[in-house]
């Protein structure tokens, strides 16, 4: 069963029209609680669960993102996210395929909101592969929030689409069965 704290923390901190694109749970036997990397269409969320219901949440909006680095090895991967203020989030010993999917989700999300395409550097080595994504320096003022294309095109989402996304969140383990059932019932009333 997925962690109840994680699902509540993420759900409480998502914007009403924010979509989760990909989520990775990192847990090894030495760690008491898992760490999560959640990629949304607007930002990257990092959740470090602690004992006794405590947690640390870091949200990095794409506007404040400087660089994303992933090194995919034969067995594990390492993930580094650097914010514009120089602070970094590091995740090591991640599943290599999940790390690849997460970096691709970040690339796609950045390209959705960016005025210019993001810069991607890929290096293929004998035993590993590296990805570096640099967010472009954009001429658009930060005071003007660029909405992703899908939000410009359609403001109110169909309840059936919301049901589909809710099921995907449940299948990914982002929300518990109880939370899924509660939200599903609310959406069914709107149909």
C-alpha positions as CSV (number, residue, x, y, z in Angstrom):
1,X,0.0,0.0,0.0
2,X,1.3,3.5,-0.8
3,X,2.0,6.0,1.9
4,X,-1.1,7.9,3.1
5,X,1.1,10.9,4.1
6,X,2.4,11.2,0.5
7,X,-0.9,11.2,-1.1
8,X,-2.3,13.8,1.3
9,X,0.7,16.0,1.0
10,X,0.7,15.9,-2.8
11,X,-3.1,16.3,-3.1
12,X,-3.2,19.2,-0.7
13,X,-0.4,21.0,-2.5
14,X,-1.6,20.5,-6.1
15,X,-3.2,23.4,-7.8
16,X,-6.9,22.8,-8.9
17,X,-6.0,22.4,-12.6
18,X,-2.5,20.9,-12.1
19,X,-1.8,17.5,-13.7
20,X,0.6,14.9,-12.3
21,X,2.6,13.6,-15.3
22,X,4.9,11.1,-13.5
23,X,5.7,10.0,-10.0
24,X,8.7,8.0,-8.6
25,X,8.8,6.4,-5.2
26,X,12.3,5.7,-4.0
27,X,12.7,3.4,-1.0
28,X,15.4,1.1,0.2
29,X,15.5,-1.2,3.2
30,X,17.7,1.2,5.2
31,X,15.3,4.1,4.8
32,X,12.3,4.2,7.2
33,X,10.1,6.1,4.8
34,X,10.2,6.7,1.0
35,X,11.2,9.8,-0.9
36,X,9.0,10.9,-3.8
37,X,9.7,12.8,-7.0
38,X,6.5,14.0,-8.6
39,X,6.5,15.7,-12.0
40,X,3.5,17.9,-12.8
41,X,2.7,20.1,-15.7
42,X,3.8,23.2,-13.7
43,X,6.5,22.1,-11.3
44,X,8.5,19.4,-9.7
45,X,7.6,18.2,-6.2
46,X,10.0,16.4,-3.9
47,X,8.6,14.8,-0.7
48,X,10.9,13.3,1.9
49,X,8.7,11.4,4.4
50,X,9.9,11.1,8.0
51,X,8.8,9.0,11.0
52,X,5.8,10.0,13.1
53,X,3.9,11.7,10.2
54,X,6.5,14.3,9.5
55,X,7.7,15.2,6.0
56,X,9.6,17.8,4.0
57,X,8.1,19.1,0.8
58,X,10.0,21.1,-1.8
59,X,8.2,22.5,-4.8
60,X,10.2,23.8,-7.7
61,X,8.1,25.7,-10.3
62,X,9.5,25.4,-13.8
63,X,10.1,29.2,-13.8
64,X,12.6,28.8,-10.9
65,X,14.3,25.7,-12.3
66,X,17.8,26.1,-13.6
67,X,19.0,22.6,-14.5
68,X,18.0,18.9,-14.3
69,X,20.7,16.3,-14.5
70,X,20.2,12.5,-14.7
71,X,22.9,9.9,-14.9
72,X,21.5,6.5,-15.9
73,X,23.9,3.6,-15.0
74,X,23.6,-0.1,-15.6
75,X,21.7,-0.7,-12.4
76,X,20.7,2.6,-10.8
77,X,20.4,6.3,-11.7
78,X,21.0,9.6,-9.9
79,X,18.9,12.6,-10.3
80,X,19.8,16.2,-9.5
81,X,17.5,19.3,-9.7
82,X,19.1,22.7,-9.3
83,X,17.0,25.8,-8.6
84,X,18.0,29.3,-9.8
85,X,19.0,30.2,-6.2
86,X,21.7,27.4,-6.4
87,X,19.9,25.0,-4.0
88,X,19.8,21.4,-5.2
89,X,17.7,18.3,-4.7
90,X,19.5,15.0,-5.1
91,X,18.1,11.5,-5.4
92,X,20.5,8.6,-5.7
93,X,20.0,4.9,-6.4
94,X,16.8,5.4,-8.4
95,X,15.4,2.9,-10.8
96,X,17.0,3.6,-14.2
97,X,13.8,3.3,-16.3
98,X,11.7,5.4,-14.0
99,X,14.5,8.1,-14.0
100,X,14.4,8.1,-17.8
101,X,10.6,8.6,-17.8
102,X,10.8,11.3,-15.2
103,X,13.4,13.3,-17.2
104,X,11.3,12.9,-20.3
105,X,8.2,14.2,-18.5
106,X,10.2,17.2,-17.2
107,X,11.4,17.9,-20.7
108,X,8.0,17.7,-22.2
109,X,6.4,19.9,-19.4
110,X,9.1,22.6,-19.8
111,X,8.6,22.6,-23.6
112,X,4.9,23.1,-23.1
113,X,5.4,26.4,-21.2
114,X,8.7,27.6,-22.6
115,X,8.8,30.4,-25.2
116,X,12.0,28.8,-26.5
117,X,12.7,25.0,-26.6
118,X,14.8,23.7,-23.7
119,X,18.4,22.7,-24.2
120,X,19.1,19.0,-23.8
121,X,22.5,17.5,-23.7
122,X,22.8,13.7,-23.9
123,X,26.0,11.8,-23.5
124,X,26.1,8.0,-24.1
125,X,29.0,6.3,-22.3
126,X,30.0,2.6,-22.3
127,X,28.3,1.9,-19.0
128,X,26.0,4.9,-18.5
129,X,24.1,7.7,-20.1
130,X,23.8,11.3,-19.0
131,X,20.9,13.8,-19.6
132,X,21.2,17.5,-18.8
133,X,18.3,19.8,-19.3
134,X,18.9,23.6,-19.2
135,X,15.9,25.8,-19.0
136,X,16.2,28.6,-21.6
137,X,16.8,32.2,-20.5
138,X,13.6,33.7,-21.7
139,X,12.9,37.3,-22.6
140,X,9.3,37.1,-21.2
141,X,8.9,38.9,-18.0
142,X,8.4,36.7,-14.9
143,X,5.4,38.8,-13.9
144,X,3.5,37.4,-16.9
145,X,2.8,33.8,-16.2
146,X,2.8,31.8,-19.4
147,X,0.0,29.3,-19.3
148,X,0.6,25.8,-20.8
149,X,-1.0,25.4,-24.2
150,X,-3.5,22.9,-22.9
151,X,-4.8,25.4,-20.4
152,X,-5.1,28.2,-23.0
153,X,-7.1,25.9,-25.2
154,X,-9.5,24.5,-22.6
155,X,-10.3,25.9,-19.1
156,X,-12.8,23.6,-17.7
157,X,-12.1,19.9,-18.0
158,X,-14.7,17.3,-18.7
159,X,-15.7,15.3,-15.6
160,X,-15.1,12.0,-17.5
161,X,-11.5,13.2,-18.2
162,X,-11.1,14.0,-14.5
163,X,-12.3,10.5,-13.7
164,X,-9.7,9.0,-16.1
165,X,-6.9,11.1,-14.5
166,X,-8.1,10.2,-11.0
167,X,-7.9,6.5,-11.9
168,X,-4.4,7.0,-13.3
169,X,-3.3,8.6,-10.0
170,X,-4.8,5.7,-8.1
171,X,-3.1,3.2,-10.4
172,X,0.3,5.0,-10.0
173,X,-0.2,4.8,-6.2
174,X,-0.3,8.5,-5.7
175,X,-3.7,8.3,-3.9
176,X,-5.2,5.7,-1.6
177,X,-8.3,3.6,-2.4
178,X,-10.3,5.6,0.1
179,X,-9.3,8.9,-1.5
180,X,-10.0,7.5,-4.9
181,X,-13.5,6.4,-4.0
182,X,-14.3,9.7,-2.3
183,X,-13.2,11.8,-5.2
184,X,-14.8,9.4,-7.8
185,X,-18.2,9.7,-6.1
186,X,-17.9,13.6,-6.2
187,X,-17.1,13.5,-9.9
188,X,-19.9,11.0,-10.7
189,X,-22.4,13.4,-9.2
190,X,-21.3,16.1,-11.8
191,X,-22.0,13.8,-14.8
